[in-house]
């Protein structure tokens, strides 16, 4: 038993050992690419939420559900899935540029990893800058002590990302307010009618729900909401 305990570590070390500091260029390149892939995958949720249009879309869709007062219909899985695929649809030109300008040259060995990162971040920064308010960007630039940038290349990613995030939040809430207005009018009308009839114990939300769903279906609400989101990024 004691001999097996002593030999076990060396046995498993021999099975699972690999040479990280290989002198072969191909092995080193593969290891670096694998590390970069794992890093990107670990940061993917944050990149998806804060550096794409996902935030605005999912918040607007949530406002639609709250305005309808349908509670869990559509369910969260449907809303997030729709927001995810709309994000891929809107960001497709940006992702294509990143793939052609950064990943393909890196995979072919034409550029280094640092150059690939710098090339990949340009289209993403351009997209974020187009939908970021100057006021929000000036807030983070001033807090970080940076001077007013002359070009987009001078804007640090650490200030552009939060500025883009709060700009997206404001735009999403503005769209959500416009969505809430017609539903609020229906709620007020139903509540007034019920009070005039003396039915104060009857919940107005329950009576207004079918009217709101009917109105939303008649005006083709999902089409209008998605169309508004697509136009906001055109």
C-alpha positions in Angstrom: 0.0 0.0 0.0 2.8 2.4 0.9 4.6 1.7 -2.4 1.4 2.5 -4.3 0.9 5.8 -2.5 4.4 6.8 -3.3 4.2 5.8 -6.9 0.8 7.2 -7.6 1.8 10.9 -7.9 4.6 10.1 -10.3 2.3 7.9 -12.3 -0.4 10.5 -12.7 2.2 13.2 -13.3 3.5 11.2 -16.2 0.1 10.7 -17.7 -1.1 14.3 -17.5 2.2 16.2 -17.9 2.6 18.4 -21.0 5.4 20.7 -22.0 4.1 24.3 -21.9 7.5 25.8 -22.7 7.9 23.8 -25.9 10.6 25.0 -28.3 8.4 24.2 -31.3 6.8 27.3 -32.8 3.6 25.5 -33.8 3.1 24.2 -30.3 3.6 27.6 -28.8 1.2 29.2 -31.2 -1.5 26.6 -30.5 -1.1 27.1 -26.7 -1.4 30.9 -27.1 -4.5 30.6 -29.3 -6.0 28.2 -26.7 -5.3 30.7 -23.9 -6.8 33.5 -25.9 -9.9 31.5 -26.7 -10.4 30.6 -23.0 -10.0 34.3 -22.0 -12.5 35.4 -24.6 -15.0 32.8 -23.5 -14.7 33.8 -19.8 -15.3 37.5 -20.8 -18.1 36.7 -23.3 -21.0 37.5 -21.0 -19.6 40.9 -20.0 -18.8 41.7 -23.6 -22.2 40.6 -24.8 -24.0 42.7 -22.2 -22.0 45.9 -22.1 -20.4 46.2 -25.6 -23.3 45.2 -27.9 -26.9 46.2 -28.4 -28.1 43.3 -26.1 -28.8 45.6 -23.1 -31.2 47.9 -25.0 -33.1 45.1 -26.7 -33.7 43.0 -23.6 -34.8 46.0 -21.5 -37.3 47.1 -24.1 -38.7 43.7 -24.4 -39.1 43.5 -20.7 -40.9 46.8 -20.7 -43.3 45.4 -23.3 -44.1 42.4 -21.0 -44.6 44.7 -18.0 -46.8 47.1 -20.0 -49.0 44.2 -21.0 -49.1 43.0 -17.4 -48.9 39.4 -18.5 -46.3 38.5 -15.8 -44.3 35.6 -17.2 -45.7 35.6 -20.7 -43.6 35.6 -22.8 -41.2 33.7 -20.5 -37.7 34.9 -19.8 -36.2 32.3 -22.1 -38.1 33.6 -25.1 -37.2 37.2 -24.4 -33.5 36.5 -23.9 -33.4 34.2 -26.9 -35.1 36.9 -29.1 -32.7 39.6 -27.7 -29.7 37.3 -28.3 -30.6 36.6 -32.0 -31.5 40.3 -32.6 -28.1 41.2 -31.2 -26.3 38.8 -33.6 -28.4 40.2 -36.4 -27.6 43.9 -35.7 -24.0 43.2 -34.8 -23.3 41.0 -37.8 -21.4 43.7 -39.8 -19.3 44.4 -36.8 -18.5 40.8 -36.1 -17.7 40.2 -39.8 -15.2 43.1 -39.8 -13.6 41.7 -36.6 -13.3 38.3 -38.2 -11.8 39.5 -41.4 -9.5 42.2 -40.0 -8.3 40.5 -36.8 -9.0 36.8 -36.5 -8.2 35.7 -40.1 -4.7 37.4 -40.2 -4.0 36.1 -36.7 -4.9 32.5 -37.7 -2.8 32.8 -40.8 0.2 34.0 -38.8 0.3 37.4 -40.6 0.0 39.5 -37.4 0.7 39.0 -33.7 -1.9 38.7 -30.9 -1.5 42.4 -29.8 -2.0 43.6 -33.4 -5.1 41.4 -33.7 -6.6 42.8 -30.5 -6.0 46.4 -31.7 -7.6 45.6 -35.1 -10.5 43.8 -33.5 -11.4 46.6 -31.1 -11.6 49.3 -33.8 -15.0 48.3 -35.2 -16.4 47.6 -31.8 -15.3 51.0 -30.5 -16.8 52.6 -33.6 -20.1 51.0 -33.0 -20.2 52.0 -29.4 -19.1 55.6 -30.1 -22.0 56.0 -32.6 -24.5 55.2 -29.9 -22.8 56.9 -26.9 -23.9 60.4 -25.8 -21.1 63.0 -25.5 -22.3 63.9 -22.0 -21.9 60.3 -20.8 -18.4 59.9 -22.4 -17.3 63.3 -20.9 -18.4 62.2 -17.5 -16.0 59.2 -17.4 -13.3 61.0 -19.3 -13.3 63.8 -16.8 -13.4 61.5 -13.8 -10.4 59.5 -15.1 -8.5 62.8 -15.7 -8.3 62.4 -19.5 -8.3 65.3 -21.8 -10.8 65.8 -24.6 -9.9 63.3 -27.3 -9.3 64.4 -30.8 -10.2 61.1 -32.4 -11.7 57.7 -31.4 -8.3 56.1 -31.1 -7.6 58.4 -28.1 -10.7 57.2 -26.2 -9.8 54.4 -23.7 -11.9 51.4 -23.8 -12.2 51.6 -20.0 -14.2 54.9 -20.3 -16.1 54.1 -23.5 -17.7 50.9 -22.2 -19.4 52.4 -19.2 -20.4 55.5 -21.1 -22.0 53.3 -23.8 -23.7 51.2 -21.2 -25.5 54.1 -19.5 -26.4 55.6 -22.9 -28.0 52.3 -23.8 -29.9 52.3 -20.5 -31.3 55.8 -21.1 -32.4 55.0 -24.6 -34.0 51.8 -23.5 -35.9 53.6 -20.8 -37.1 56.3 -23.2 -38.4 53.6 -25.6 -40.0 51.8 -22.6 -41.8 55.0 -21.6 -43.3 55.3 -25.0 -44.4 51.7 -24.8 -46.0 52.2 -21.4 -48.2 55.2 -22.4 -50.9 53.5 -24.4 -51.2 50.7 -21.8 -51.4 53.2 -19.0 -54.3 55.0 -20.8 -56.2 51.7 -21.1 -55.6 51.1 -17.3 -56.9 54.6 -16.5 -60.0 54.2 -18.7 -60.9 50.8 -17.2 -60.3 52.0 -13.7 -62.5 55.0 -14.3 -65.3 52.9 -15.7 -65.2 50.4 -12.9 -65.3 53.2 -10.2 -68.2 54.9 -12.0 -70.1 51.6 -11.9 -69.3 51.1 -8.2 -67.1 48.0 -8.8 -64.2 49.2 -6.6 -63.5 45.6 -5.4 -62.8 44.4 -8.9 -59.1 44.6 -9.9 -58.8 47.0 -12.9 -55.7 45.1 -14.1 -57.6 41.9 -14.6 -60.3 43.6 -16.7 -57.7 45.7 -18.7 -55.5 42.8 -19.6 -57.6 41.4 -22.5 -58.1 44.9 -23.9 -54.3 45.6 -23.8 -53.6 42.2 -25.5 -56.2 42.9 -28.1 -54.8 46.4 -28.8 -51.3 45.0 -29.0 -52.3 42.3 -31.5 -54.4 44.7 -33.7 -51.5 47.1 -34.1 -49.0 44.3 -34.6 -47.1 45.3 -31.6 -44.2 42.9 -31.8 -43.5 44.0 -35.3 -43.5 47.7 -34.3 -41.3 47.1 -31.3 -38.7 45.1 -33.3 -38.8 47.6 -36.1 -38.2 50.5 -33.7 -35.2 48.7 -32.2 -33.7 48.0 -35.7 -34.2 51.6 -36.8 -32.6 52.9 -33.6 -29.4 51.2 -34.7 -29.5 52.0 -38.4 
